[in-house]
Amino acid sequence: MIALIAPAPRIRLACLLLLALVLSGCGVNTIPTEEERAKAAWSEVLNQYQRRSDLIPNLVETVKGYAQQEKDVLTSVVEARAKATSVRVDASTITDPAQFKQFQDSQAQLSGALGRLIAIAEAYPDLKSNQNFLALQSQIEGTENRIAVARRDYIEAVRVYNTELRTFPGALWAATLYRAARPMETFTISEQQMQVPKVKFN
């Protein structure tokens, strides 16, 4: 009788090992893997926005030296930067639509103000030729390109993660093992940005 009971734990152990092997090949780890990839991509987006934010005070000071009469534009840039940096951003931002929209709107407002600040240079030839301004303008433009790349990578990572949550077998794992997993938000373009600019020839 004792000899018949002894194999039972071995059979259970063998079944558990077999189950672990089957599960490892069925995408049970895909959701956390893609979630971490999306979070890393989000961190890179934040990194590039922070880089841009760090460059703005120097740019504002340089423009101020040449174009003090442009107080409204300078003030709008400083205020937009303050608003963008005051928006609370953490890991929950990418799964909370309202928080994500607030972040996106504040960054879009800063982009608009920054664009107006750069455009000022056209009216001030001395500023336009200033080496410090040119270097800062180049760094801002490079950062804007990096932001675009970081956003593209984040959008793709979120697409893969959200798709995994909605398709088989990911939906099965999301309903059982990863109930806390929520779809992540992605960047959108406002109606205003989608309008075709009007070109007028005088």
Backbone as numpy.savetxt, mean C-alpha at the origin, in Angstrom:
# Nx Ny Nz CAx CAy CAz Cx Cy Cz
-4.44 -60.37 24.03 -5.27 -59.17 24.03 -4.40 -57.92 24.03
-3.34 -57.89 24.82 -2.44 -56.74 24.88 -1.78 -56.53 23.52
-1.41 -57.60 22.84 -0.75 -57.52 21.54 -1.67 -56.89 20.50
-2.99 -57.08 20.63 -3.94 -56.52 19.67 -4.14 -55.02 19.88
-4.01 -54.52 21.11 -4.22 -53.10 21.40 -3.00 -52.26 21.00
-1.83 -52.79 21.11 -0.59 -52.04 20.85 -0.52 -51.41 19.45
-0.97 -52.09 18.39 -0.86 -51.47 17.07 -1.77 -50.25 16.88
-2.83 -50.12 17.67 -3.77 -49.02 17.50 -3.10 -47.65 17.57
-2.24 -47.35 18.56 -1.56 -46.04 18.57 -0.68 -45.85 17.34
-0.07 -46.95 16.88 0.77 -46.84 15.67 -0.07 -46.49 14.45
-1.24 -47.10 14.37 -2.14 -46.83 13.25 -2.61 -45.38 13.29
-2.95 -44.91 14.48 -3.37 -43.50 14.64 -2.25 -42.56 14.23
-1.05 -42.86 14.68 0.11 -42.03 14.34 0.35 -42.03 12.83
0.24 -43.19 12.23 0.41 -43.30 10.78 -0.67 -42.52 10.05
-1.90 -42.59 10.55 -3.01 -41.83 9.94 -2.79 -40.33 10.07
-2.32 -39.90 11.25 -2.04 -38.47 11.44 -0.93 -37.99 10.51
0.12 -38.79 10.37 1.21 -38.42 9.45 0.71 -38.35 8.02
-0.12 -39.32 7.64 -0.68 -39.33 6.28 -1.58 -38.12 6.06
-2.39 -37.79 7.07 -3.26 -36.62 6.99 -2.44 -35.34 6.87
-1.36 -35.23 7.65 -0.49 -34.06 7.58 0.13 -33.91 6.19
0.54 -35.02 5.61 1.10 -35.00 4.26 0.07 -34.55 3.23
-1.14 -35.10 3.36 -2.22 -34.74 2.42 -2.56 -33.26 2.55
-2.67 -32.77 3.79 -3.01 -31.37 4.03 -1.93 -30.43 3.52
-0.67 -30.82 3.68 0.41 -29.94 3.23 0.40 -29.78 1.72
-0.14 -30.75 1.00 -0.23 -30.66 -0.45 -1.53 -30.05 -0.93
-2.45 -29.73 -0.03 -3.76 -29.22 -0.42 -3.92 -27.72 -0.21
-2.85 -27.02 0.00 -2.94 -25.56 0.12 -3.32 -25.05 1.48
-3.19 -25.86 2.51 -3.56 -25.40 3.85 -2.69 -24.22 4.29
-1.48 -24.13 3.77 -0.58 -23.02 4.15 -0.65 -21.83 3.20
-1.44 -21.93 2.16 -1.48 -20.87 1.15 -2.04 -19.57 1.70
-3.10 -19.64 2.47 -3.72 -18.41 3.00 -2.74 -17.62 3.86
-2.10 -18.23 4.88 -1.15 -17.42 5.66 0.06 -16.95 4.84
0.47 -17.77 3.87 1.62 -17.37 3.03 1.27 -16.15 2.20
0.10 -16.17 1.55 -0.31 -15.03 0.72 -0.65 -13.81 1.57
-1.17 -14.04 2.76 -1.46 -12.92 3.67 -0.17 -12.21 4.05
0.86 -12.97 4.38 2.14 -12.36 4.73 2.77 -11.65 3.54
2.61 -12.21 2.36 3.14 -11.56 1.15 2.43 -10.22 0.92
1.12 -10.18 1.10 0.36 -8.94 0.93 0.74 -7.91 1.99
0.94 -8.37 3.22 1.35 -7.45 4.30 2.72 -6.86 4.02
3.63 -7.68 3.49 4.96 -7.19 3.15 4.87 -6.15 2.03
4.01 -6.41 1.05 3.82 -5.45 -0.04 3.23 -4.15 0.49
2.31 -4.24 1.45 1.72 -3.06 2.08 2.79 -2.26 2.82
3.69 -2.95 3.50 4.78 -2.27 4.21 5.65 -1.48 3.24
5.87 -2.02 2.05 6.67 -1.32 1.04 5.93 -0.07 0.53
4.61 -0.16 0.40 3.82 1.02 0.02 4.00 2.11 1.07
3.86 1.72 2.34 4.02 2.70 3.43 5.43 3.27 3.46
6.42 2.43 3.20 7.81 2.87 3.17 8.01 3.97 2.12
7.44 3.78 0.93 7.61 4.76 -0.13 6.82 6.05 0.16
5.63 5.93 0.76 4.89 7.13 1.16 5.67 7.91 2.23
6.30 7.19 3.15 7.10 7.84 4.19 8.30 8.56 3.58
8.93 7.94 2.60 10.06 8.56 1.89 9.62 9.88 1.27
8.47 9.87 0.62 7.96 11.10 0.00 7.67 12.15 1.07
7.05 11.73 2.15 6.72 12.65 3.23 7.98 13.29 3.82
9.06 12.52 3.92 10.32 13.05 4.46 10.97 14.08 3.53
10.73 13.97 2.24 11.32 14.91 1.28 10.58 16.25 1.23
9.31 16.24 1.58 8.47 17.42 1.40 8.94 18.66 2.18
9.32 18.55 3.45 9.75 19.77 4.16 10.92 20.49 3.46
11.89 19.74 2.96 13.02 20.36 2.26 12.56 21.04 0.98
11.63 20.41 0.28 11.12 20.99 -0.96 10.36 22.28 -0.67
9.53 22.26 0.37 8.76 23.45 0.75 9.69 24.59 1.11
10.73 24.30 1.89 11.69 25.35 2.28 12.42 25.92 1.07
12.77 25.08 0.13 13.47 25.56 -1.07 12.56 26.48 -1.88
11.30 26.06 -2.07 10.37 26.89 -2.83 10.08 28.18 -2.09
9.97 28.11 -0.78 9.68 29.29 0.04 10.74 30.37 -0.17
11.98 29.96 -0.33 13.06 30.92 -0.54 12.92 31.72 -1.82
12.24 31.16 -2.82 12.10 31.82 -4.11 10.69 32.36 -4.36
9.71 31.77 -3.74 8.32 32.10 -4.07 7.47 32.26 -2.81
7.84 33.21 -1.97 7.10 33.39 -0.72 5.67 33.82 -0.96
5.42 34.46 -2.12 4.06 34.91 -2.40 3.10 33.76 -2.69
3.64 32.56 -2.83 2.80 31.38 -3.08 2.40 30.71 -1.76
2.05 31.54 -0.78 1.75 31.03 0.56 0.63 29.99 0.57
-0.41 30.21 -0.24 -1.55 29.27 -0.24 -1.10 27.87 -0.63
-0.28 27.78 -1.67 0.18 26.47 -2.13 1.09 25.83 -1.09
2.02 26.64 -0.54 2.94 26.12 0.47 2.17 25.61 1.69
1.18 26.39 2.11 0.37 26.00 3.26 -0.42 24.73 2.97
-0.98 24.61 1.76 -1.78 23.43 1.44 -0.91 22.17 1.44
0.35 22.30 1.01 1.25 21.14 1.02 1.56 20.72 2.45
1.88 21.70 3.29 2.21 21.41 4.69 1.01 20.78 5.39
-0.19 21.34 5.15 -1.40 20.81 5.79 -1.73 19.40 5.28
-1.58 19.19 3.96 -1.86 17.87 3.40 -0.88 16.84 3.95
0.38 17.23 4.10 1.38 16.31 4.67 1.02 15.97 6.11
0.63 17.00 6.88 0.26 16.76 8.28 -0.94 15.82 8.38
-1.92 16.03 7.49 -3.11 15.17 7.51 -2.74 13.73 7.12
-1.90 13.61 6.09 -1.52 12.27 5.62 -0.74 11.51 6.67
0.12 12.20 7.41 0.92 11.51 8.42 0.13 11.28 9.72
-1.00 11.96 9.87 -1.79 11.77 11.10 -2.78 10.61 10.99
-3.01 10.14 9.76 -3.94 9.02 9.59 -3.34 7.76 10.21
-4.11 7.14 11.10 -3.63 5.94 11.80 -3.53 4.77 10.81
-2.35 4.19 10.73 -2.13 3.07 9.82 -1.50 1.92 10.60
-2.16 0.75 10.52 -1.60 -0.46 11.11 -2.06 -1.64 10.28
-1.83 -2.83 10.76 -2.17 -4.03 9.99 -3.67 -4.13 9.69
-4.51 -3.55 10.55 -5.96 -3.64 10.32 -6.42 -2.72 9.20
-5.59 -1.75 8.81 -5.97 -0.81 7.76 -6.33 -1.52 6.47
-5.59 -2.57 6.13 -5.80 -3.22 4.83 -7.02 -4.13 4.80
-7.66 -4.35 5.94 -8.89 -5.14 5.95 -10.10 -4.30 6.36
-9.90 -3.01 6.60 -10.98 -2.12 7.01 -11.22 -1.11 5.88
-12.34 -1.25 5.14 -12.57 -0.37 3.99 -12.58 1.12 4.34
-13.19 1.50 5.46 -13.27 2.92 5.82 -11.90 3.48 6.16
-11.14 2.74 6.93 -9.79 3.18 7.30 -8.89 3.25 6.07
-9.01 2.28 5.18 -8.20 2.25 3.97 -8.53 3.44 3.09
-9.83 3.75 2.96 -10.25 4.90 2.14 -9.73 6.20 2.72
-9.76 6.33 4.03 -9.24 7.54 4.68 -7.75 7.70 4.38
-7.00 6.61 4.46 -5.58 6.64 4.14 -5.36 7.03 2.68
-6.10 6.38 1.80 -5.95 6.63 0.36 -6.31 8.07 0.02
-7.39 8.59 0.59 -7.81 9.97 0.32 -6.77 10.98 0.80
-6.19 10.74 1.97 -5.19 11.68 2.50 -3.94 11.68 1.63
-3.55 10.50 1.12 -2.38 10.43 0.23 -2.68 11.09 -1.11
-3.90 10.94 -1.62 -4.28 11.57 -2.88 -4.29 13.09 -2.74
-4.75 13.58 -1.60 -4.76 15.03 -1.35 -3.32 15.55 -1.31
-2.43 14.80 -0.68 -1.02 15.20 -0.62 -0.40 15.19 -2.02
-0.72 14.19 -2.82 -0.20 14.12 -4.19 -0.63 15.35 -4.99
-1.89 15.73 -4.85 -2.40 16.91 -5.56 -1.69 18.19 -5.14
-1.53 18.36 -3.83 -0.85 19.56 -3.31 0.60 19.58 -3.76
1.23 18.44 -3.75 2.63 18.33 -4.16 2.79 18.66 -5.65
1.84 18.20 -6.45 1.85 18.51 -7.88 1.76 20.00 -8.13
0.90 20.69 -7.36 0.78 22.15 -7.50 2.07 22.84 -7.09
2.73 22.32 -6.06 3.99 22.90 -5.60 5.08 22.77 -6.66
5.18 21.60 -7.27 6.18 21.39 -8.32 5.89 22.29 -9.52
4.60 22.49 -9.82 4.21 23.32 -10.97 4.61 24.78 -10.79
4.74 25.22 -9.55 5.13 26.61 -9.27 6.46 26.95 -9.94
7.33 25.98 -10.03 8.68 26.22 -10.58 8.63 26.84 -11.97
7.58 26.52 -12.73 7.47 27.07 -14.10 7.39 28.59 -14.08
6.81 29.15 -13.03 6.64 30.61 -12.97 7.87 31.33 -12.39
8.85 30.55 -11.90 10.03 31.14 -11.26 11.30 30.55 -11.86
11.83 31.21 -12.88 13.02 30.67 -13.56 14.20 30.43 -12.63
14.39 31.31 -11.63 15.51 31.12 -10.70 15.33 29.84 -9.89
14.09 29.61 -9.47 13.79 28.39 -8.72 13.97 27.16 -9.62
13.51 27.28 -10.85 13.57 26.18 -11.80 15.01 25.72 -12.06
15.94 26.66 -11.94 17.34 26.32 -12.21 18.15 26.04 -10.94
17.51 26.19 -9.78 18.19 25.95 -8.50 18.54 24.47 -8.35
19.82 24.19 -8.08 20.29 22.80 -8.01 19.60 22.01 -6.90
19.38 22.66 -5.76 18.72 21.99 -4.65 17.29 21.61 -5.03
16.59 22.55 -5.67 15.22 22.27 -6.11 15.20 21.14 -7.14
16.11 21.19 -8.10 16.17 20.16 -9.14 16.43 18.78 -8.54
17.33 18.73 -7.55 17.64 17.45 -6.90 16.42 16.92 -6.15
15.74 17.82 -5.41 14.56 17.41 -4.66 13.43 17.00 -5.60
13.25 17.75 -6.68 12.22 17.42 -7.66 12.48 16.04 -8.25
13.74 15.77 -8.56 14.10 14.46 -9.11 13.82 13.34 -8.10
14.15 13.60 -6.83 13.89 12.59 -5.80 12.40 12.36 -5.60
11.61 13.44 -5.64 10.15 13.31 -5.51 9.60 12.50 -6.68
10.05 12.83 -7.91 9.57 12.10 -9.08 9.95 10.62 -9.00
11.19 10.35 -8.57 11.62 8.96 -8.39 10.79 8.24 -7.35
10.47 8.94 -6.29 9.66 8.35 -5.22 8.23 8.08 -5.71
7.69 9.00 -6.50 6.35 8.77 -7.06 6.35 7.51 -7.92
7.42 7.29 -8.68 7.53 6.07 -9.48 7.60 4.84 -8.58
8.38 4.95 -7.49 8.49 3.83 -6.55 7.15 3.55 -5.88
6.40 4.60 -5.58 5.06 4.43 -4.99 4.18 3.66 -5.97
4.23 4.05 -7.25 3.41 3.37 -8.26 3.77 1.88 -8.35
5.05 1.57 -8.30 5.49 0.16 -8.36 5.06 -0.59 -7.10
5.24 0.05 -5.94 4.86 -0.59 -4.67 3.35 -0.83 -4.62
2.58 0.13 -5.10 1.12 -0.05 -5.13 0.74 -1.18 -6.08
1.39 -1.25 -7.24 1.11 -2.32 -8.21 1.40 -3.69 -7.58
2.54 -3.80 -6.89 2.90 -5.07 -6.25 1.92 -5.43 -5.14
1.48 -4.42 -4.39 0.50 -4.65 -3.33 -0.83 -5.12 -3.92
-1.28 -4.46 -4.98 -2.54 -4.82 -5.62 -2.49 -6.28 -6.10
-1.37 -6.68 -6.68 -1.24 -8.05 -7.15 -1.23 -9.04 -5.98
-0.53 -8.71 -4.90 -0.48 -9.60 -3.73 -1.87 -9.74 -3.12
-2.62 -8.65 -3.06 -3.98 -8.69 -2.52 -4.90 -9.49 -3.43
-4.72 -9.34 -4.74 -5.52 -10.11 -5.69 -5.35 -11.62 -5.45
-4.11 -12.05 -5.30 -3.82 -13.47 -5.07 -4.42 -13.92 -3.73
-4.23 -13.12 -2.69 -4.74 -13.47 -1.36 -6.27 -13.54 -1.36
-6.93 -12.49 -1.88 -8.39 -12.47 -1.90 -8.96 -13.60 -2.75
-8.30 -13.92 -3.85 -8.74 -15.03 -4.70 -8.64 -16.35 -3.94
-7.56 -16.51 -3.19 -7.38 -17.73 -2.39 -8.51 -17.89 -1.38
-8.96 -16.79 -0.78 -10.05 -16.86 0.20 -11.37 -17.26 -0.44
-11.54 -16.99 -1.73 -12.83 -17.21 -2.38 -12.89 -18.46 -3.25
-11.77 -19.12 -3.49 -11.77 -20.28 -4.37 -11.41 -21.55 -3.59
-11.73 -22.68 -4.20 -11.43 -23.97 -3.57 -9.97 -24.33 -3.82
-9.23 -24.86 -2.87 -9.63 -25.26 -1.52 -9.46 -24.14 -0.48
-8.99 -22.97 -0.91 -8.77 -21.89 0.04 -10.01 -21.51 0.83
-11.17 -21.49 0.16 -12.42 -21.14 0.85 -12.72 -22.14 1.95
-12.37 -23.40 1.72 -12.56 -24.44 2.74 -11.68 -24.17 3.95
-10.40 -23.85 3.71 -9.48 -23.56 4.82 -9.89 -22.27 5.53
-10.36 -21.27 4.77 -10.79 -20.01 5.38 -11.99 -20.22 6.29
-12.87 -21.15 5.91 -14.08 -21.42 6.71 -13.79 -22.28 7.93
-12.67 -23.00 7.91 -12.38 -23.91 9.03 -11.18 -23.45 9.86
-10.01 -23.39 9.25 -8.79 -23.10 10.01 -8.48 -21.60 10.14
-8.89 -20.80 9.16 -8.52 -19.38 9.14 -9.75 -18.49 9.13
-10.59 -18.66 10.13 -11.84 -17.89 10.19 -11.60 -16.39 10.36
-10.47 -16.02 10.93 -10.18 -14.59 11.13 -9.67 -13.92 9.85
-9.36 -14.70 8.83 -8.84 -14.13 7.57 -9.94 -13.33 6.88
-9.63 -12.09 6.57 -10.58 -11.19 5.90 -9.98 -10.72 4.59
-10.83 -10.47 3.59 -10.31 -9.92 2.34 -9.62 -8.57 2.60
-8.60 -8.28 1.85 -7.86 -7.02 2.00 -8.35 -6.01 0.98
-8.19 -4.74 1.33 -8.59 -3.65 0.44 -7.49 -3.38 -0.58
-7.90 -2.83 -1.70 -6.92 -2.46 -2.72 -7.15 -1.01 -3.13
-6.20 -0.43 -3.79 -6.29 0.97 -4.19 -7.30 1.14 -5.31
-7.98 2.27 -5.28 -8.92 2.61 -6.34 -8.58 4.01 -6.85
-9.16 4.35 -7.96 -8.94 5.68 -8.54 -10.25 6.44 -8.42
-10.18 7.67 -7.95 -11.39 8.47 -7.78 -11.95 8.88 -9.14
-13.22 9.27 -9.14 -13.87 9.75 -10.37 -13.11 10.93 -10.95
-12.64 11.80 -10.08 -11.92 13.00 -10.52 -10.65 12.63 -11.27
-9.92 11.63 -10.80 -8.69 11.21 -11.44 -8.95 10.50 -12.77
-10.15 9.94 -12.94 -10.47 9.21 -14.15 -10.93 10.12 -15.28
-11.27 11.37 -14.98 -11.73 12.28 -16.02 -10.59 12.66 -16.95
-10.90 12.71 -18.23 -9.91 13.09 -19.23 -9.66 14.59 -19.13
-8.38 15.01 -19.00 -8.12 16.44 -18.91 -8.52 17.16 -20.20
-9.05 18.38 -20.03 -9.45 19.17 -21.20 -8.26 19.96 -21.70
-7.98 19.83 -22.98 -6.87 20.55 -23.58 -7.43 21.69 -24.41
-6.96 22.91 -24.13 -7.42 24.08 -24.89 -6.25 24.72 -25.58
-6.42 25.01 -26.84 -5.40 25.72 -27.60 -5.89 27.14 -27.83
-5.05 28.10 -27.46 -5.43 29.51 -27.63 -5.10 30.00 -29.01
